[in-house]
Amino acid sequence: MSRPSLAYITRLRFPLALAVVFIHAMGAAPRWQHASELSLLDACKWLFSQTLTGVAVPTFFFLSGYLFFLGMSEARVTWTFFLAKWKRRLLTLLLPYLMWNVLAFLWRWGESGWGAFAARWEREGGFDIFWSCHAIGRDHSNAFGLPLGHLTAPLDVPLWFLRDLMLTILLAPVLYALLRHRGMGLMVLGLAACCYVLGIWPHPAGLSLTAPFLFSVGATFSLHRHDPVQSLRPFRFPVWGLSAVLLLFPLLLRGTAAEGLLPYSAPLATLVSLPAVLLLAGEFDHRDVSLSSRTRWLAQSSFLIYAAHTVGLLRQTDLLLRALLPTTQGFFWGLVHYFLLPLLTTLLCLLLFALLSPLHRWSAPFTGIWPKSPATTRQVTCREKKPISIDTEASAQ
């Protein structure tokens, strides 16, 4: 395989982080049994905060797996390789994870005041704030009627991604042993895909199958030296078309005789939408659109946006908009409020990033921008006149 162009990853980082903000800006998801029961406003919220944005975090997992093994020959994948990766992740993943969850707790403490400190600490589960003090979804059954528990998240809810990613990276030697041989790897991924689509995963300790499965898919592309965009580009039009159909399945199926297929539509839509997103970003490279400095800067801000937006910013922006807008009722003002909320929250995150990023090492646990070393930076070519540097530690964050 020729040296891959990774400019599409840089292009994706900010839009994917913005998509996560949209997910959390929705609030409570509307309950409906048939598409006709959805108001026009709720339909817009469902489209932008659940349907089009649901692929964001799975894409981050895929890219993390792809970058973890990128450019590594089999001779270099030794225990020294894994130990070096784990050591680096203590700095780039674990430290930001702890810092942001502590900051989230301090923010909540500040909101409630000293008198409610002990009660809030007990209510949030004590040190469980670093693991699973929030429930995501609800207990349900899989395709075979077996009970499944709900997923969980730490106090800074979006950081369940970092928690699951760190645990998956600890399993990297096992995943490498399973995926290094093409035949065995395809069997493992096929089995994992069946479990993913059919819901055959008990969510131990609130953990999702999304992280190890999609990390492994990305790792497989990297280990066997296949660039995902170059490999899938001949199929881009069928992939885009099928992705659009699968994303609309809940509207098309709910309330019909085929409603029983709905539990499988979301994971199927993710498996098709993920390559669709990669191919869409890759089109810029194919059309010789160069990376601008603004795109690079926005990409660097993606980790702070991802981690910071739920630490008070989203809520305070919501309160501000409710005070400034004439009303949030009705379609027009409701839609204005809905779109302004994630956009203004993201703008506040960008301002915070602009203030913190000049502090370099001191702000790195919050911004995710760490000093680069030769071991974590690669020169890769793209369709520009000169190579670009890709930080393999930060590109998927």
Sequence and secondary structure as in RCSB ss.txt:
>XXXX:A:sequence
MSRPSLAYITRLRFPLALAVVFIHAMGAAPRWQHASELSLLDACKWLFSQTLTGVAVPTFFFLSGYLFFLGMSEA
RVTWTFFLAKWKRRLLTLLLPYLMWNVLAFLWRWGESGWGAFAARWEREGGFDIFWSCHAIGRDHSNAFGLPLGH
LTAPLDVPLWFLRDLMLTILLAPVLYALLRHRGMGLMVLGLAACCYVLGIWPHPAGLSLTAPFLFSVGATFSLHR
HDPVQSLRPFRFPVWGLSAVLLLFPLLLRGTAAEGLLPYSAPLATLVSLPAVLLLAGEFDHRDVSLSSRTRWLAQ
SSFLIYAAHTVGLLRQTDLLLRALLPTTQGFFWGLVHYFLLPLLTTLLCLLLFALLSPLHRWSAPFTGIWPKSPA
TTRQVTCREKKPISIDTEASAQ
>XXXX:A:secstr
      HHHHHHHHHHHHHHHHHHHS S    SSGGGS HHHHHHHIIIIITTTTHHHHHHHHHHHHHSTT  GG
G SHHHHHHHHHHHIIIIIHHHHHHHHHHHHHHHHHH GGGHHHHHHHTTGGGGGTTSEEES  EE TTS EE  
EEE SSGGGHHHHHHHHHHHTHHHHHHHHSSHHHHHHHHHHHHHHHHHT    GGG  SHHHHHHHHHHHHHHTT
  HHHHHGGGHHHHHHHHHHHHTHHHHHTTSTTGGGHHHHHHHHHHHHHHHHHHHHHHHHHTT    HHHHHHHH
THHHHHHHIIIIIHHHHHHHHHHHSS S SHHHHHHHHHHHHHHHHHHHHHHHHHHGGGGGGTHHHH      TT
TEEEE  SSSS EEEETTTTT 
